[in-house]
């Protein structure tokens, strides 16, 4: 199962998604913490779940930055500019 744009999922929604894991299943959660669209950005469950669960041996966390952008080369520069400004 894939949860895409998880930066806009609340903590409750991510917990609901994760607690549906079945035997031999794989789950991918992706999202960009710098692009939260929720009215209260602190309601995003993406960062909290990473902090809460990232230490578990069964869970892998991969962080990407502007060097991982595979879109137009300008997108990498845009992402870096925003990241530098916000210290993301």
MOPAC internal coordinates of N, CA, C and O (Angstrom, degrees):
PM7 1SCF
backbone

  N    0.0000 0     0.00 0     0.00 0    0    0    0
  C    1.4482 1     0.00 0     0.00 0    1    0    0
  C    1.5213 1   108.38 1     0.00 0    2    1    0
  O    1.2310 1   120.77 1   -31.74 1    3    2    1
  N    1.3079 1   116.13 1   148.26 1    3    2    1
  C    1.4622 1   121.94 1  -179.58 1    5    3    2
  C    1.5256 1   108.91 1  -125.96 1    6    5    3
  O    1.2310 1   120.85 1   -50.56 1    7    6    5
  N    1.3205 1   115.99 1   129.44 1    7    6    5
  C    1.4589 1   122.13 1   171.56 1    9    7    6
  C    1.5210 1   106.34 1  -108.49 1   10    9    7
  O    1.2310 1   120.94 1   -73.30 1   11   10    9
  N    1.3196 1   115.81 1   106.70 1   11   10    9
  C    1.4653 1   122.28 1  -176.65 1   13   11   10
  C    1.5282 1   109.75 1   -97.43 1   14   13   11
  O    1.2310 1   120.38 1   -28.07 1   15   14   13
  N    1.3214 1   116.88 1   151.93 1   15   14   13
  C    1.4717 1   122.74 1  -179.44 1   17   15   14
  C    1.5271 1   110.67 1    57.48 1   18   17   15
  O    1.2310 1   120.61 1  -139.21 1   19   18   17
  N    1.3297 1   116.44 1    40.79 1   19   18   17
  C    1.4676 1   121.78 1  -174.84 1   21   19   18
  C    1.5203 1   113.45 1   -66.93 1   22   21   19
  O    1.2310 1   119.83 1   168.09 1   23   22   21
  N    1.3118 1   117.92 1   -11.91 1   23   22   21
  C    1.4617 1   119.44 1   176.28 1   25   23   22
  C    1.5287 1   110.83 1   -62.75 1   26   25   23
  O    1.2310 1   120.36 1   160.86 1   27   26   25
  N    1.3220 1   116.91 1   -19.14 1   27   26   25
  C    1.4623 1   121.26 1   179.78 1   29   27   26
  C    1.5263 1   112.67 1  -101.09 1   30   29   27
  O    1.2310 1   120.39 1  -171.10 1   31   30   29
  N    1.3180 1   116.86 1     8.90 1   31   30   29
  C    1.4621 1   121.44 1   175.61 1   33   31   30
  C    1.5274 1   108.53 1   -94.75 1   34   33   31
  O    1.2310 1   120.96 1   -39.67 1   35   34   33
  N    1.3072 1   115.77 1   140.33 1   35   34   33
  C    1.4610 1   119.62 1   177.04 1   37   35   34
  C    1.5276 1   109.26 1   -77.53 1   38   37   35
  O    1.2310 1   121.34 1   -11.54 1   39   38   37
  N    1.3130 1   115.03 1   168.46 1   39   38   37
  C    1.4598 1   120.51 1   177.44 1   41   39   38
  C    1.5278 1   110.39 1   -57.89 1   42   41   39
  O    1.2310 1   120.37 1   138.29 1   43   42   41
  N    1.3130 1   116.90 1   -41.71 1   43   42   41
  C    1.4668 1   121.72 1   179.51 1   45   43   42
  C    1.5235 1   111.37 1   -62.97 1   46   45   43
  O    1.2310 1   120.13 1   138.32 1   47   46   45
  N    1.3185 1   117.36 1   -41.68 1   47   46   45
  C    1.4613 1   120.91 1  -179.73 1   49   47   46
  C    1.5272 1   111.45 1   -66.98 1   50   49   47
  O    1.2310 1   120.07 1   138.97 1   51   50   49
  N    1.3241 1   117.48 1   -41.03 1   51   50   49
  C    1.4691 1   119.59 1   178.70 1   53   51   50
  C    1.5232 1   110.06 1   -66.64 1   54   53   51
  O    1.2310 1   120.06 1   138.74 1   55   54   53
  N    1.3262 1   117.49 1   -41.26 1   55   54   53
  C    1.4678 1   120.33 1   176.98 1   57   55   54
  C    1.5252 1   110.23 1   -59.90 1   58   57   55
  O    1.2310 1   120.36 1   135.98 1   59   58   57
  N    1.3421 1   116.92 1   -44.02 1   59   58   57
  C    1.4627 1   120.99 1   179.12 1   61   59   58
  C    1.5296 1   110.26 1   -59.27 1   62   61   59
  O    1.2310 1   120.36 1   135.49 1   63   62   61
  N    1.3309 1   116.92 1   -44.51 1   63   62   61
  C    1.4628 1   121.96 1   179.77 1   65   63   62
  C    1.5275 1   110.58 1   -62.54 1   66   65   63
  O    1.2310 1   120.39 1   131.76 1   67   66   65
  N    1.3230 1   116.86 1   -48.24 1   67   66   65
  C    1.4628 1   121.00 1  -176.13 1   69   67   66
  C    1.5240 1   113.16 1   -67.57 1   70   69   67
  O    1.2310 1   120.14 1   149.34 1   71   70   69
  N    1.3086 1   117.35 1   -30.66 1   71   70   69
  C    1.4630 1   119.46 1  -178.19 1   73   71   70
  C    1.5243 1   112.58 1   -82.13 1   74   73   71
  O    1.2310 1   120.35 1  -172.40 1   75   74   73
  N    1.3322 1   116.94 1     7.60 1   75   74   73
  C    1.4705 1   121.61 1   174.28 1   77   75   74
  C    1.5264 1   111.61 1  -100.71 1   78   77   75
  O    1.2310 1   120.02 1  -171.19 1   79   78   77
  N    1.3229 1   117.57 1     8.81 1   79   78   77
  C    1.4656 1   121.09 1  -179.37 1   81   79   78
  C    1.5285 1   109.18 1   -62.25 1   82   81   79
  O    1.2310 1   121.16 1   -48.35 1   83   82   81
  N    1.3305 1   115.38 1   131.65 1   83   82   81
  C    1.4520 1   120.72 1   177.37 1   85   83   82
  C    1.5228 1   110.98 1  -107.44 1   86   85   83
  O    1.2310 1   120.79 1    -6.69 1   87   86   85
  N    1.3049 1   116.10 1   173.31 1   87   86   85
  C    1.4681 1   121.95 1   179.13 1   89   87   86
  C    1.5262 1   109.90 1   -58.74 1   90   89   87
  O    1.2310 1   120.27 1   -46.64 1   91   90   89
  N    1.3197 1   117.09 1   133.36 1   91   90   89
  C    1.4723 1   124.90 1   178.94 1   93   91   90
  C    1.5263 1   113.61 1    61.82 1   94   93   91
  O    1.2310 1   120.13 1  -158.08 1   95   94   93
  N    1.3043 1   117.36 1    21.92 1   95   94   93
  C    1.4619 1   119.23 1   179.36 1   97   95   94
  C    1.5272 1   110.61 1   -92.82 1   98   97   95
  O    1.2310 1   121.51 1   -19.64 1   99   98   97
  N    1.3044 1   114.72 1   160.36 1   99   98   97
  C    1.4592 1   121.86 1   175.33 1  101   99   98
  C    1.5170 1   107.14 1  -127.10 1  102  101   99
  O    1.2310 1   121.58 1   -39.59 1  103  102  101
  N    1.3118 1   114.58 1   140.41 1  103  102  101
  C    1.4612 1   120.57 1  -179.77 1  105  103  102
  C    1.5173 1   108.38 1  -127.54 1  106  105  103
  O    1.2310 1   121.06 1   -41.36 1  107  106  105
  N    1.3144 1   115.58 1   138.64 1  107  106  105
  C    1.4614 1   121.81 1   174.79 1  109  107  106
  C    1.5245 1   107.00 1  -123.35 1  110  109  107
  O    1.2310 1   121.28 1   -51.69 1  111  110  109
  N    1.3159 1   115.17 1   128.31 1  111  110  109
  C    1.4613 1   121.17 1   174.58 1  113  111  110
  C    1.5147 1   106.42 1  -119.37 1  114  113  111
  O    1.2310 1   120.75 1   -54.48 1  115  114  113
  N    1.3251 1   116.16 1   125.52 1  115  114  113
  C    1.4646 1   117.98 1   176.86 1  117  115  114
  C    1.5186 1   109.63 1  -132.34 1  118  117  115
  O    1.2310 1   121.98 1   -25.93 1  119  118  117
  N    1.3043 1   113.81 1   154.07 1  119  118  117
  C    1.4526 1   119.82 1   179.19 1  121  119  118
  C    1.5135 1   109.72 1   177.62 1  122  121  119
  O    1.2310 1   121.18 1   -14.71 1  123  122  121
  N    1.2974 1   115.35 1   165.29 1  123  122  121
  C    1.4629 1   121.77 1  -179.33 1  125  123  122
  C    1.5213 1   108.57 1  -117.15 1  126  125  123
  O    1.2310 1   120.16 1   -73.40 1  127  126  125
  N    1.3328 1   117.30 1   106.60 1  127  126  125
  C    1.4650 1   120.13 1  -177.81 1  129  127  126
  C    1.5267 1   113.81 1   -58.90 1  130  129  127
  O    1.2310 1   120.04 1   161.88 1  131  130  129
  N    1.3105 1   117.53 1   -18.12 1  131  130  129
  C    1.4668 1   119.51 1   179.38 1  133  131  130
  C    1.5313 1   111.97 1   -85.75 1  134  133  131
  O    1.2310 1   120.22 1  -179.85 1  135  134  133
  N    1.3427 1   117.18 1     0.15 1  135  134  133
  C    1.4660 1   120.25 1  -177.76 1  137  135  134
  C    1.5342 1   112.40 1  -124.08 1  138  137  135
  O    1.2310 1   120.50 1  -141.56 1  139  138  137
  N    1.3156 1   116.66 1    38.44 1  139  138  137
  C    1.4633 1   120.91 1   178.96 1  141  139  138
  C    1.5256 1   109.62 1   -70.52 1  142  141  139
  O    1.2310 1   120.71 1   -52.17 1  143  142  141
  N    1.3315 1   116.26 1   127.83 1  143  142  141
  C    1.4616 1   122.11 1   179.94 1  145  143  142
  C    1.5281 1   112.95 1  -103.98 1  146  145  143
  O    1.2310 1   120.18 1  -178.20 1  147  146  145
  N    1.3236 1   117.26 1     1.80 1  147  146  145
  C    1.4595 1   120.22 1   179.70 1  149  147  146
  C    1.5320 1   109.76 1   -68.13 1  150  149  147
  O    1.2310 1   119.86 1   -33.09 1  151  150  149
  N    1.3467 1   117.87 1   146.91 1  151  150  149
  C    1.4698 1   120.08 1   179.83 1  153  151  150
  C    1.5309 1   112.42 1   -55.00 1  154  153  151
  O    1.2310 1   120.62 1   140.81 1  155  154  153
  N    1.3209 1   116.41 1   -39.19 1  155  154  153
  C    1.4599 1   122.06 1   175.98 1  157  155  154
  C    1.5276 1   106.74 1  -112.37 1  158  157  155
  O    1.2310 1   120.31 1   -77.18 1  159  158  157
  N    1.3126 1   117.02 1   102.82 1  159  158  157
  C    1.4692 1   121.48 1  -173.99 1  161  159  158
  C    1.5279 1   112.47 1   -57.45 1  162  161  159
  O    1.2310 1   120.14 1   153.59 1  163  162  161
  N    1.3220 1   117.34 1   -26.41 1  163  162  161
  C    1.4642 1   119.97 1  -179.40 1  165  163  162
  C    1.5288 1   112.15 1   -71.17 1  166  165  163
  O    1.2310 1   119.79 1   169.61 1  167  166  165
  N    1.3374 1   118.00 1   -10.39 1  167  166  165
  C    1.4626 1   121.08 1   177.87 1  169  167  166
  C    1.5265 1   112.78 1   -78.90 1  170  169  167
  O    1.2310 1   119.89 1   171.19 1  171  170  169
  N    1.3303 1   117.82 1    -8.81 1  171  170  169
  C    1.4640 1   120.56 1   179.39 1  173  171  170
  C    1.5268 1   109.60 1   -63.85 1  174  173  171
  O    1.2310 1   120.87 1   -51.63 1  175  174  173
  N    1.3142 1   115.94 1   128.37 1  175  174  173
  C    1.4576 1   120.25 1  -179.57 1  177  175  174
  C    1.5149 1   113.80 1   -87.28 1  178  177  175
  O    1.2310 1   119.88 1   175.46 1  179  178  177
  N    1.3331 1   117.83 1    -4.54 1  179  178  177
  C    1.4626 1   120.41 1  -175.67 1  181  179  178
  C    1.5287 1   111.80 1   -62.86 1  182  181  179
  O    1.2310 1   119.95 1   126.51 1  183  182  181
  N    1.3138 1   117.70 1   -53.49 1  183  182  181
  C    1.4648 1   119.95 1  -179.18 1  185  183  182
  C    1.5186 1   112.05 1   -65.64 1  186  185  183
  O    1.2310 1   120.54 1   140.59 1  187  186  185
  N    1.3257 1   116.57 1   -39.41 1  187  186  185
  C    1.4626 1   119.29 1  -179.31 1  189  187  186
  C    1.5272 1   111.08 1   -63.61 1  190  189  187
  O    1.2310 1   120.23 1   136.39 1  191  190  189
  N    1.3158 1   117.17 1   -43.61 1  191  190  189
  C    1.4650 1   119.32 1  -179.59 1  193  191  190
  C    1.5262 1   110.72 1   -65.62 1  194  193  191
  O    1.2310 1   120.47 1   144.64 1  195  194  193
  N    1.3202 1   116.70 1   -35.36 1  195  194  193
  C    1.4684 1   120.28 1   177.62 1  197  195  194
  C    1.5308 1   110.23 1   -63.37 1  198  197  195
  O    1.2310 1   120.52 1   134.58 1  199  198  197
  N    1.3248 1   116.61 1   -45.42 1  199  198  197
  C    1.4700 1   120.86 1   179.69 1  201  199  198
  C    1.5200 1   111.39 1   -67.83 1  202  201  199
  O    1.2310 1   120.74 1   140.23 1  203  202  201
  N    1.3100 1   116.19 1   -39.77 1  203  202  201
  C    1.4551 1   121.67 1  -175.81 1  205  203  202
  C    1.5260 1   112.84 1   -73.81 1  206  205  203
  O    1.2310 1   120.31 1   144.23 1  207  206  205
  N    1.3360 1   117.00 1   -35.77 1  207  206  205
  C    1.4624 1   120.82 1  -170.88 1  209  207  206
  C    1.5227 1   115.03 1  -116.28 1  210  209  207
  O    1.2310 1   119.86 1   169.44 1  211  210  209
  N    1.3241 1   117.88 1   -10.56 1  211  210  209
  C    1.4616 1   121.43 1  -174.04 1  213  211  210
  C    1.5143 1   115.26 1   -60.00 1  214  213  211
  O    1.2310 1   120.07 1   158.42 1  215  214  213
  N    1.3171 1   117.47 1   -21.58 1  215  214  213
  C    1.4664 1   121.09 1  -179.13 1  217  215  214
  C    1.5314 1   113.17 1   -82.83 1  218  217  215
  O    1.2310 1   119.88 1   167.14 1  219  218  217
  N    1.3171 1   117.83 1   -12.86 1  219  218  217
  C    1.4628 1   120.52 1  -178.56 1  221  219  218
  C    1.5275 1   110.49 1   -68.81 1  222  221  219
  O    1.2310 1   120.32 1   -45.38 1  223  222  221
  N    1.3255 1   117.00 1   134.62 1  223  222  221
  C    1.4697 1   120.33 1  -175.70 1  225  223  222
  C    1.5247 1   112.59 1   -64.85 1  226  225  223
  O    1.2310 1   120.21 1   157.03 1  227  226  225
  N    1.3258 1   117.21 1   -22.97 1  227  226  225
  C    1.4605 1   120.64 1  -179.92 1  229  227  226
  C    1.5275 1   112.95 1   -81.96 1  230  229  227
  O    1.2310 1   120.72 1   173.72 1  231  230  229
  N    1.3156 1   116.23 1    -6.28 1  231  230  229
  C    1.4652 1   121.03 1  -176.26 1  233  231  230
  C    1.5200 1   109.93 1  -116.80 1  234  233  231
  O    1.2310 1   121.01 1   -48.71 1  235  234  233
  N    1.3187 1   115.66 1   131.29 1  235  234  233
  C    1.4671 1   121.52 1   175.51 1  237  235  234
  C    1.5199 1   108.45 1  -110.49 1  238  237  235
  O    1.2310 1   121.15 1   -41.59 1  239  238  237
  N    1.3171 1   115.40 1   138.41 1  239  238  237
  C    1.4622 1   121.59 1   177.69 1  241  239  238
  C    1.5161 1   107.76 1  -120.04 1  242  241  239
  O    1.2310 1   120.95 1   -49.77 1  243  242  241
  N    1.3121 1   115.78 1   130.23 1  243  242  241
  C    1.4640 1   121.54 1   177.98 1  245  243  242
  C    1.5214 1   107.45 1  -122.23 1  246  245  243
  O    1.2310 1   120.69 1   -55.92 1  247  246  245
  N    1.3248 1   116.28 1   124.08 1  247  246  245
  C    1.4628 1   121.34 1   176.13 1  249  247  246
  C    1.5190 1   108.72 1  -103.52 1  250  249  247
  O    1.2310 1   121.08 1   -47.20 1  251  250  249
  N    1.3161 1   115.54 1   132.80 1  251  250  249
  C    1.4588 1   121.47 1   177.75 1  253  251  250
  C    1.5188 1   109.16 1  -110.35 1  254  253  251
  O    1.2310 1   120.85 1   -22.76 1  255  254  253
  N    1.3221 1   115.98 1   157.24 1  255  254  253
  C    1.4587 1   120.67 1   173.35 1  257  255  254
  C    1.5246 1   108.75 1  -135.46 1  258  257  255
  O    1.2310 1   120.58 1    12.01 1  259  258  257
  N    1.3176 1   116.50 1  -167.99 1  259  258  257
  C    1.4690 1   120.26 1  -174.87 1  261  259  258
  C    1.5249 1   113.05 1   -60.25 1  262  261  259
  O    1.2310 1   119.65 1   156.37 1  263  262  261
  N    1.3304 1   118.28 1   -23.63 1  263  262  261
  C    1.4707 1   120.17 1  -179.40 1  265  263  262
  C    1.5274 1   112.00 1   -73.06 1  266  265  263
  O    1.2310 1   120.39 1   166.45 1  267  266  265
  N    1.3227 1   116.86 1   -13.55 1  267  266  265
  C    1.4642 1   121.33 1  -179.10 1  269  267  266
  C    1.5265 1   113.38 1   -95.38 1  270  269  267
  O    1.2310 1   120.05 1   178.75 1  271  270  269
  N    1.3088 1   117.51 1    -1.25 1  271  270  269
  C    1.4627 1   121.24 1  -178.94 1  273  271  270
  C    1.5265 1   109.74 1   -66.16 1  274  273  271
  O    1.2310 1   120.60 1   -50.71 1  275  274  273
  N    1.3362 1   116.46 1   129.29 1  275  274  273
  C    1.4683 1   121.05 1  -179.78 1  277  275  274
  C    1.5298 1   111.42 1  -113.33 1  278  277  275
  O    1.2310 1   120.61 1  -163.28 1  279  278  277
  N    1.3003 1   116.44 1    16.72 1  279  278  277
  C    1.4613 1   121.40 1   176.03 1  281  279  278
  C    1.5199 1   108.30 1   -90.88 1  282  281  279
  O    1.2310 1   120.55 1    21.18 1  283  282  281
  N    1.2985 1   116.56 1  -158.82 1  283  282  281
  C    1.4656 1   121.76 1   177.12 1  285  283  282
  C    1.5330 1   108.85 1   -55.37 1  286  285  283
  O    1.2310 1   119.33 1   -40.70 1  287  286  285
  N    1.3381 1   118.88 1   139.30 1  287  286  285
  C    1.4729 1   121.30 1  -178.73 1  289  287  286
  C    1.5335 1   113.72 1   -53.11 1  290  289  287
  O    1.2310 1   120.13 1   150.41 1  291  290  289
  N    1.3077 1   117.36 1   -29.59 1  291  290  289
  C    1.4613 1   120.17 1   178.90 1  293  291  290
  C    1.5276 1   111.45 1   -64.17 1  294  293  291
  O    1.2310 1   120.06 1   148.44 1  295  294  293
  N    1.3336 1   117.49 1   -31.56 1  295  294  293
  C    1.4615 1   121.09 1  -179.41 1  297  295  294
  C    1.5252 1   110.24 1   -60.75 1  298  297  295
  O    1.2310 1   119.93 1   139.12 1  299  298  297
  N    1.3201 1   117.74 1   -40.88 1  299  298  297
  C    1.4622 1   121.56 1   177.90 1  301  299  298
  C    1.5225 1   110.91 1   -58.98 1  302  301  299
  O    1.2310 1   120.45 1   137.96 1  303  302  301
  N    1.3154 1   116.75 1   -42.04 1  303  302  301
  C    1.4683 1   120.77 1   179.48 1  305  303  302
  C    1.5311 1   110.96 1   -67.40 1  306  305  303
  O    1.2310 1   120.68 1   142.29 1  307  306  305
  N    1.3207 1   116.31 1   -37.71 1  307  306  305
  C    1.4646 1   120.69 1   178.68 1  309  307  306
  C    1.5250 1   110.16 1   -65.71 1  310  309  307
  O    1.2310 1   120.48 1   133.37 1  311  310  309
  N    1.3327 1   116.68 1   -46.63 1  311  310  309
  C    1.4658 1   121.08 1   179.30 1  313  311  310
  C    1.5231 1   110.19 1   -59.86 1  314  313  311
  O    1.2310 1   120.24 1   136.02 1  315  314  313
  N    1.3349 1   117.15 1   -43.98 1  315  314  313
  C    1.4665 1   120.82 1   179.90 1  317  315  314
  C    1.5224 1   111.04 1   -63.72 1  318  317  315
  O    1.2310 1   119.78 1   137.87 1  319  318  317
  N    1.3185 1   118.03 1   -42.13 1  319  318  317
  C    1.4642 1   121.14 1  -179.49 1  321  319  318
  C    1.5322 1   110.83 1   -60.34 1  322  321  319
  O    1.2310 1   120.53 1   134.44 1  323  322  321
  N    1.3274 1   116.60 1   -45.56 1  323  322  321
  C    1.4628 1   119.61 1   178.53 1  325  323  322
  C    1.5257 1   110.98 1   -66.80 1  326  325  323
  O    1.2310 1   120.37 1   139.42 1  327  326  325
  N    1.3117 1   116.90 1   -40.58 1  327  326  325
  C    1.4561 1   121.00 1   179.47 1  329  327  326
  C    1.5236 1   111.09 1   -62.49 1  330  329  327
  O    1.2310 1   120.45 1   136.12 1  331  330  329
  N    1.3259 1   116.74 1   -43.88 1  331  330  329
  C    1.4673 1   120.87 1   179.26 1  333  331  330
  C    1.5292 1   110.80 1   -62.34 1  334  333  331
  O    1.2310 1   120.59 1   139.81 1  335  334  333
  N    1.3219 1   116.48 1   -40.19 1  335  334  333
  C    1.4590 1   120.47 1  -178.82 1  337  335  334
  C    1.5265 1   111.53 1   -67.97 1  338  337  335
  O    1.2310 1   120.64 1   141.80 1  339  338  337
  N    1.3322 1   116.38 1   -38.20 1  339  338  337
  C    1.4645 1   121.22 1  -175.36 1  341  339  338
  C    1.5162 1   113.80 1   -97.97 1  342  341  339
  O    1.2310 1   120.17 1   179.30 1  343  342  341
  N    1.3238 1   117.29 1    -0.70 1  343  342  341
  C    1.4700 1   121.90 1  -176.14 1  345  343  342
  C    1.5200 1   111.86 1    55.34 1  346  345  343
  O    1.2310 1   120.39 1  -141.12 1  347  346  345
  N    1.3446 1   116.87 1    38.88 1  347  346  345
  C    1.4780 1   122.38 1   178.99 1  349  347  346
  C    1.5043 1   110.60 1   -76.87 1  350  349  347
  O    1.2310 1   120.10 1   180.00 1  351  350  349

